[in-house]
Amino acid sequence: MPRTRRMRFATRTLLLQLATVVLVVALCTGVYLVLATQQLRAEAESSALGIARTLAEDPELRAAVAEESADPGPPRAELLRDGDLQRTATATANRTGALFVVVTDDHGIRLAHPDPGRLGQEVSTPFQEVLAGHEVVEWETGTLGESVRAKVPVRDAAGTPVGEVSVGFARAGVFDDLPPLLAVIGLAAAGSLLVAGIGALLLRRRWERLTLGVQPEELVALVQNQTAVLDGVDDGVLAVDAEGVVRVCNAAAERLLAVRDAVGRPLDRIGLPDPVRDVVSAGRALSEAVVDGRVLYLDTRPVERDGRPLGTVAVIRDRTELVALSERLETVRTMTAALRVQRHEFANRIHVAAGLLDAERVQDAREFLAELAERGSVDFPVPGIARLRDPFLRSFLGAKALEATERGVTLRISEETHLLGAVSEAEDVAAVLGNLVDNAVSAAVDGAPPRWVEVAVLDDRDALVVTVADSGAGLDGAEDDGGATDDGAADDGAADDGAADDGAADDGTDSAGPVHGHGLGLRLSREIARRGGGDLWVIDRGGEAHGAVFAARLGGVVAPARSIGPAPLPGSAPRPGDEQDGEPSDEEESR
């Protein structure tokens, strides 16, 4: 069977409104008709009573009625037809438009009547109450039909009722004004219905525009689906209408953006970070931002329906762990390449040592192995790498130097390098230092030769301070956007090389310029540094002698050194500098 199409909600609402208006108009019309009818009846009764009272107070009429009542015999009809009472009653009826004006004596005998043939006869309606001295106003049916009549007693000079005056208006005459009144009421009712219909149609159109034609049943389903989707995913959803007011902000979005009670408030008043607000306002498709140490990926799309713009929806994904994992994977890749080179070089050197032993050149082999132990298994092409005693930094920067060499850039270790301890948090150091070195190499590649990158490494108790300079063109003139500031992060007893003292201005790392990447790695590195109580900042934006100089302080990543130099080979004489750090030598003990 074909499915019956249900009436649309807007149509049902329109019909309900029209029915309500019709009912109200009909009720008001009925009430008005009742009130108008009552008013007409009251006016007719008042008019009849006024005329009857006026006639009953007429001295001539009172005297004539008293005279007729005093005559013991019945009045003669032929004399009444041309009498003063008949002429007065007829004139009054003609002048006031009354149906009749009747005058009777104290026995109810007609002394004046519109029908002369009924003169001298008793009236057809009760008269005893009037002759008792009471005025009577009522609707009755007499010889002339139904009418409203007022009966007033006629009194003699002594005030005794001696007759009555009855004035009546026909029902048809009373309600002569009712048809025009009904026409006016009908026009008013029709106008009210027309206005109500137009208003209902406009309201229907407004309703459908606001709901985009979606019916209430569909709205319920949409709310259920929206709640299930928004609360069932880890991604944040932020929806802004065309006026810039937030309409949807699920719990994940509030958590990622660090906002609360955003729904119903303008976008620029909910405390969003500037990068996020700019991205959502501009409607850019893809963007990244760092908020409270989290790397957020924003996918922003405009929303339209039937060509009508409805606003913007931004899907916010937390990519902090992914970016951090990428940085760590890059570190692992670098270290893997360094280990591969070390393994190859170490194998070659072991072959050399084995050859010297086979040739019974023991002293040469001993000297070769001692040199190997002091210099390391790989002779990395890094000027000044001997200043680094930490094996991790030697291998890591050595691997970075190999990559830089492939790009035509020389990586060198600054003469100001002085590291006594050993790196204990290799992942954080690799993430921050590796990002700074990679950005510096990219900047140097784009600069004029000679292309170089210089790294200075210093320690301050458990903190590691590094500076990275390059030969690039320096940072561009981009405005700062609230990045890391020179808040003394590198002033707490850091090295005496002045790395943090030569104008570390309020330069934000977010404005590092295109040659230093898009700023995401720098911002993440800064967050890593701040997590340990350090910071990352710009010392120098660059000039003619060199490019930009970045500095980072990493707290809690350096452990005290167990020994300054490599352990001596068995049977070999100790070399200067082999003493244990913090432990006196034999010579010192003898002292």
C-alpha positions in Angstrom: 0.0 0.0 0.0 1.3 3.5 -0.7 2.5 5.3 2.3 0.3 8.1 3.4 2.1 11.4 3.4 1.8 13.1 6.7 0.8 16.8 6.9 3.8 19.0 7.5 4.1 20.5 11.0 4.0 24.1 9.7 0.8 23.3 7.8 -0.8 21.8 11.0 0.3 24.8 12.9 -1.2 27.1 10.4 -4.5 25.3 10.4 -4.5 25.2 14.2 -3.9 29.0 14.3 -6.6 29.7 11.8 -9.1 27.5 13.7 -8.2 29.2 16.9 -8.7 32.6 15.3 -12.0 31.6 13.8 -13.2 30.3 17.2 -12.1 33.5 18.9 -13.7 35.8 16.3 -16.9 33.7 16.4 -17.0 33.9 20.1 -16.4 37.7 20.1 -19.0 38.2 17.4 -21.6 36.3 19.3 -20.9 38.2 22.5 -21.0 41.4 20.7 -24.3 40.5 19.1 -25.8 39.6 22.4 -24.6 42.9 23.9 -25.9 44.8 20.9 -29.3 43.1 21.1 -29.6 43.8 24.8 -28.6 47.4 24.1 -31.3 47.8 21.4 -33.9 46.2 23.7 -32.9 48.5 26.6 -33.1 51.6 24.3 -36.5 50.6 23.0 -37.7 50.0 26.6 -36.3 53.3 27.7 -37.9 55.2 24.8 -41.3 53.6 25.4 -41.1 54.3 29.1 -40.1 57.9 28.6 -42.9 58.6 26.1 -45.5 56.9 28.4 -44.3 58.9 31.4 -44.5 62.1 29.4 -48.1 61.4 28.3 -49.1 60.3 31.8 -47.9 63.7 33.2 -49.8 65.7 30.6 -52.5 67.7 32.6 -55.0 67.7 29.8 -54.7 63.9 29.3 -54.9 63.4 33.1 -58.0 65.5 33.3 -59.7 63.7 30.3 -58.9 60.2 31.7 -60.1 61.2 35.2 -63.3 62.5 33.6 -63.9 59.3 31.7 -63.1 57.2 34.7 -65.6 59.2 36.8 -68.4 58.5 34.4 -70.2 55.4 35.7 -71.4 54.3 32.3 -69.2 52.7 29.5 -67.6 55.2 27.2 -69.1 55.6 23.7 -66.7 54.6 20.9 -68.1 57.0 18.4 -67.3 59.9 20.8 -63.8 58.6 21.4 -62.8 58.4 17.7 -62.8 62.2 17.4 -61.9 62.9 21.0 -58.8 64.7 22.3 -57.3 61.5 23.7 -57.4 59.8 20.3 -55.9 62.8 18.6 -53.1 63.1 21.2 -52.3 59.4 21.0 -52.2 59.3 17.2 -50.0 62.4 17.0 -47.6 61.0 19.6 -47.4 57.7 17.8 -46.7 59.3 14.5 -44.1 61.7 15.9 -42.2 59.0 17.9 -42.5 56.1 15.5 -44.2 54.0 18.1 -46.3 51.0 17.1 -49.1 52.2 19.3 -50.1 54.6 22.0 -53.0 53.3 24.1 -54.9 55.1 26.8 -57.3 53.3 29.2 -59.6 54.2 32.1 -59.6 52.6 35.5 -61.4 49.5 34.1 -58.9 48.9 31.3 -61.3 50.2 28.6 -59.5 51.7 25.6 -59.9 55.4 25.4 -57.3 55.8 22.6 -56.0 53.2 20.2 -54.4 53.1 16.7 -57.4 50.9 15.6 -60.5 53.0 16.1 -62.6 49.8 15.9 -61.2 48.7 19.2 -62.1 51.8 21.1 -64.4 51.2 24.1 -63.1 47.7 24.5 -60.9 46.2 27.2 -57.2 45.9 26.5 -55.8 42.4 25.7 -53.0 42.5 28.2 -53.0 42.7 32.0 -53.5 46.2 33.5 -54.2 45.5 37.2 -50.6 46.1 38.3 -50.5 49.5 36.6 -53.8 50.6 38.1 -52.2 49.6 41.5 -49.7 52.4 40.9 -46.7 50.5 39.3 -44.9 51.1 36.1 -44.5 48.0 33.9 -42.0 47.5 31.1 -42.2 44.2 29.2 -42.3 42.4 25.9 -45.8 41.1 25.2 -47.9 40.0 22.3 -51.1 41.9 21.8 -53.6 42.6 19.1 -50.9 44.4 17.1 -48.3 41.7 17.5 -45.2 41.3 19.7 -43.8 44.5 21.0 -41.9 46.1 23.8 -44.4 48.2 25.8 -44.2 50.5 28.7 -47.3 51.0 30.9 -47.5 54.0 33.2 -50.5 54.8 35.5 -52.4 58.1 34.9 -53.3 59.8 38.2 -56.0 62.3 39.0 -55.4 65.5 41.0 -55.4 63.5 44.2 -52.7 61.1 42.9 -55.0 58.1 42.6 -54.5 55.9 39.5 -57.5 56.4 37.2 -56.1 54.8 34.0 -52.9 53.9 32.1 -50.9 55.0 29.2 -49.3 52.1 27.2 -46.6 52.9 24.6 -45.2 50.1 22.4 -42.6 49.6 19.7 -42.8 46.7 17.3 -40.0 44.0 17.5 -39.1 44.6 13.9 -38.7 48.3 14.5 -36.6 47.8 17.5 -34.1 45.7 15.6 -34.1 47.7 12.4 -30.5 48.7 13.1 -29.4 45.1 13.6 -28.7 44.2 9.9 -26.3 47.1 9.4 -24.7 46.3 12.7 -24.3 42.6 11.6 -22.7 43.8 8.4 -20.2 45.8 10.3 -19.5 42.9 12.7 -19.1 40.6 9.7 -16.7 42.9 8.0 -14.6 43.2 11.2 -14.6 39.5 11.6 -13.6 38.9 8.0 -10.8 41.5 8.4 -9.6 39.8 11.6 -9.6 36.4 9.9 -7.7 37.9 6.9 -5.1 39.5 9.2 -4.8 36.3 11.2 -4.3 34.2 8.0 -1.6 36.6 6.7 0.1 36.5 10.1 -0.1 32.7 10.2 1.4 32.5 6.7 4.2 34.8 7.6 4.8 32.9 10.8 4.9 29.7 8.9 7.5 31.1 6.5 9.5 32.4 9.4 9.3 29.0 11.1 10.5 27.1 8.0 13.4 29.6 7.5 14.5 29.2 11.1 14.2 25.4 11.0 15.4 25.1 7.4 12.3 23.1 6.6 13.1 20.4 9.2 10.0 19.0 10.9 9.8 18.5 14.8 10.2 14.8 14.5 13.3 15.3 12.4 14.5 17.9 14.9 14.3 15.4 17.7 16.3 12.9 15.6 18.8 15.6 14.8 19.3 16.5 18.5 19.7 12.8 19.4 22.2 12.2 16.6 24.1 15.4 17.5 24.3 14.5 21.1 25.5 11.0 20.3 28.1 12.2 17.8 29.4 15.2 19.8 29.7 13.3 23.0 30.8 10.1 21.5 34.0 11.4 19.8 37.3 12.6 21.1 37.5 15.4 18.5 36.3 18.9 19.4 33.5 20.4 17.4 33.0 24.2 17.4 30.1 25.6 15.3 29.6 29.4 14.7 26.6 30.9 13.0 26.8 33.6 10.3 26.6 36.3 13.0 29.7 35.0 14.8 27.8 33.4 17.7 28.9 30.0 19.0 26.1 27.5 18.6 27.8 24.2 19.2 30.8 23.5 21.5 31.1 20.0 22.8 33.0 18.9 25.9 36.1 17.9 23.8 36.3 21.4 22.3 36.0 23.0 25.7 38.7 20.8 27.0 41.1 21.4 24.1 40.5 25.1 23.7 40.3 25.7 27.5 36.9 27.5 27.3 33.7 27.1 29.3 30.0 28.0 28.6 30.8 29.1 25.0 27.4 28.3 23.5 25.3 31.4 22.8 28.2 33.8 23.2 30.1 35.7 20.5 33.2 34.0 19.2 35.5 36.9 20.2 34.2 36.9 23.8 34.8 33.3 24.9 38.5 33.6 25.5 39.8 31.7 22.5 43.6 32.0 21.7 44.2 34.4 18.9 45.4 31.8 16.4 42.3 29.6 16.9 40.0 32.6 16.7 41.6 33.9 13.5 41.4 30.4 11.9 37.7 30.0 12.7 36.8 33.5 11.7 38.7 33.3 8.4 37.3 29.9 7.7 40.6 28.5 6.5 40.3 24.8 5.6 43.4 23.5 7.4 45.5 25.0 10.2 47.5 24.1 13.2 47.9 25.9 16.5 49.5 25.3 19.9 47.1 25.9 22.9 48.3 25.2 26.5 51.1 22.9 25.3 48.9 21.0 22.9 49.3 20.9 19.1 45.8 21.3 17.7 44.8 20.5 14.1 41.8 22.5 13.0 39.7 21.5 10.0 37.4 24.5 9.3 34.6 24.3 6.8 31.8 26.8 5.8 28.3 25.4 6.1 25.5 26.2 3.6 22.0 25.0 2.9 20.3 25.7 -0.4 22.9 28.4 -1.1 22.3 30.1 2.2 25.4 30.5 4.4 24.8 29.2 7.9 28.2 29.7 9.5 31.3 27.7 10.1 32.1 24.4 11.7 35.6 23.6 13.0 36.7 20.1 13.9 39.5 20.2 16.4 41.9 17.3 16.7 44.6 16.9 19.3 47.9 16.0 17.5 50.2 16.6 20.4 51.1 12.9 20.8 51.4 12.5 17.0 53.7 15.4 16.6 55.8 14.4 19.6 56.0 10.9 18.3 57.1 12.3 14.9 59.8 14.2 16.6 60.9 11.2 18.5 60.9 9.1 15.4 63.0 11.7 13.7 65.4 11.5 16.6 65.4 7.7 16.4 66.1 7.9 12.7 69.0 10.3 13.3 70.4 8.1 16.0 70.0 5.0 13.9 72.0 6.6 11.1 74.6 7.6 13.6 74.8 4.1 15.1 75.1 2.6 11.6 78.0 4.9 10.9 79.6 4.1 14.2 79.2 0.4 13.7 80.8 0.6 10.3 83.7 2.9 11.5 84.1 0.8 14.7 84.4 -2.4 12.7 87.0 -0.8 10.4 89.1 0.4 13.5 88.8 -3.0 15.1 90.2 -4.5 11.9 93.1 -2.0 12.1 93.8 -2.9 15.8 93.6 -6.6 15.0 96.1 -6.1 12.1 98.5 -4.3 14.4 98.3 -7.1 17.0 98.8 -9.8 14.3 101.9 -7.9 13.2 103.0 -8.0 16.9 103.0 -4.2 17.0 101.5 -4.2 20.5 102.6 -0.7 21.5 101.2 0.8 18.2 97.9 -1.2 18.9 97.8 0.1 22.4 98.3 3.7 21.3 95.7 3.3 18.5 93.1 1.9 21.0 93.9 4.7 23.5 93.3 7.3 20.7 90.1 5.4 19.8 88.9 5.5 23.4 89.6 9.2 23.7 88.2 10.3 20.4 85.4 7.9 20.0 84.6 5.2 17.5 83.7 7.7 14.7 85.6 10.7 13.6 82.6 12.9 12.8 83.3 15.9 10.5 82.3 18.3 13.2 84.8 21.0 14.1 85.2 21.3 17.8 83.3 18.0 18.6 86.1 17.1 20.9 84.7 19.7 23.3 81.7 17.4 23.8 82.4 14.5 26.2 78.8 13.3 26.4 78.5 10.3 24.0 74.9 11.0 23.3 75.5 14.6 22.2 78.6 13.5 20.2 76.6 10.9 18.3 73.5 13.1 17.9 75.3 16.2 16.7 77.6 14.0 14.6 74.6 12.5 12.8 73.1 16.0 12.3 76.5 17.1 10.9 76.4 14.3 8.3 72.9 15.4 7.2 74.0 19.0 7.1 77.1 18.2 5.1 74.9 16.5 2.4 73.1 19.9 2.1 76.3 21.9 1.9 76.2 23.2 5.5 79.0 22.8 8.1 78.0 22.1 11.6 80.5 23.2 14.2 80.7 23.2 18.0 81.3 26.6 19.6 84.5 27.3 21.5 82.2 28.4 24.4 80.9 24.9 24.8 81.5 23.5 28.3 79.6 20.4 29.5 80.6 18.6 32.7 77.6 16.5 33.2 75.9 13.8 31.1 72.5 14.0 29.3 69.9 12.0 31.2 66.7 12.9 29.3 67.8 12.2 25.7 64.4 12.4 24.2 63.7 16.0 25.3 67.2 17.1 24.4 66.9 15.5 21.0 63.5 17.0 20.3 64.5 20.6 21.2 68.1 20.6 20.0 67.2 18.7 16.8 64.5 21.1 15.9 66.7 24.1 16.4 69.6 22.5 14.4 67.2 21.4 11.5 65.7 24.9 11.3 69.2 26.5 11.4 70.4 24.2 8.6 67.4 25.1 6.5 68.1 28.8 7.1 71.8 28.4 6.2 71.0 26.5 3.0 69.0 29.5 1.8 71.8 31.9 2.7 75.0 32.9 1.0 78.2 30.8 1.4 80.0 30.0 3.5 77.1 28.1 5.0 77.5 27.0 8.7 75.6 26.3 11.8 77.2 26.7 15.2 76.0 25.0 18.4 77.1 25.9 21.9 76.3 23.5 24.8 76.6 24.4 28.5 75.3 23.0 31.7 74.1 24.7 34.9 73.7 22.1 37.6 70.9 19.8 36.2 69.9 22.2 33.3 71.3 22.2 29.8 71.6 25.5 27.9 72.1 25.4 24.2 72.5 28.2 21.6 72.2 27.6 17.9 73.4 30.2 15.3 73.4 30.0 11.6 74.7 31.9 8.5 71.3 32.5 7.1 69.6 35.8 6.4 68.0 36.0 9.9 64.4 36.3 10.9 62.1 38.3 8.8 60.2 41.3 10.1 57.1 39.3 11.2 55.4 40.7 14.2 55.6 38.8 17.5 52.5 36.9 18.5 53.0 36.3 22.2 55.7 33.7 21.9 58.4 33.0 24.4 59.9 36.0 26.1 63.2 36.7 27.8 61.8 36.1 31.2 65.0 35.1 32.7 64.8 31.5 31.7 68.4 31.4 30.9 69.6 33.8 33.5 69.6 31.6 36.5 73.2 30.9 36.7 73.5 29.8 33.1 76.8 29.8 31.3 79.0 32.8 31.2 78.9 33.0 27.4 76.2 35.7 27.4 73.9 33.5 25.5 70.9 34.9 27.3 72.3 38.3 28.0 72.8 39.9 24.6 69.4 41.3 23.8 67.1 38.4 24.2 64.2 40.7 23.4 60.6 39.9 23.6 60.8 37.9 20.3 58.2 35.3 19.9 59.3 32.0 18.5 56.0 31.8 16.7 57.3 34.5 14.3 60.4 32.7 13.3 59.8 33.3 9.6 59.6 30.9 6.6 63.3 29.8 6.7 62.9 28.5 10.2 59.8 26.5 9.4 56.2 27.3 10.1 56.7 27.6 13.9 54.9 24.4 15.0 58.1 22.6 15.9 59.4 25.7 17.6 56.3 26.1 19.7 56.3 22.4 20.6 60.0 22.6 21.5 59.2 25.7 23.7 56.5 23.7 25.4 58.9 20.8 26.0 61.4 23.2 27.5 58.8 24.9 29.7 57.6 21.6 30.9 60.9 21.1 32.7 61.0 24.7 34.0 63.1 26.1 31.1 62.2 28.1 28.0 63.1 28.7 24.4 63.7 32.2 23.0 65.4 34.3 20.3 68.7 35.9 21.3 69.4 37.7 18.0 67.2 38.0 14.9 70.2 38.2 12.7 72.4 40.7 11.0 75.3 41.0 8.5 77.7 38.7 10.4 75.3 35.9 11.1 71.7 34.8 11.0 69.3 34.2 13.8 70.5 33.0 17.2 68.1 30.8 19.2 68.6 29.6 22.8 66.9 27.0 24.9 67.2 26.0 28.5 66.2 22.5 29.5 65.8 21.9 33.1 66.4 18.5 34.7 68.1 16.8 31.7 71.7 16.7 32.9 73.1 14.3 35.5 76.4 14.8 37.3 79.3 13.3 35.4 80.8 10.1 36.9 84.0 10.7 35.0 85.4 13.4 32.9 87.4 11.4 30.4 87.3 7.8 29.0 88.6 5.0 31.2 92.3 4.1 30.6 93.1 0.8 28.9 94.3 -2.0 31.0 98.0 -1.8 31.6 98.2 1.7 30.2 99.4 4.7 32.2 96.8 7.1 33.4 96.4 10.3 31.4 95.8 13.8 32.7 92.1 14.3 33.3 91.3 10.7 34.1 90.6 11.4 37.7 87.1 10.7 38.9 84.9 13.7 39.4 84.5 14.4 43.0 87.0 11.6 44.0 90.6 12.5 44.9 93.4 10.9 43.0 96.2 8.8 44.6 98.4 11.8 44.6 95.8 13.9 46.2 95.2 11.3 48.9 98.9 11.2 49.6 98.8 14.9 50.2 
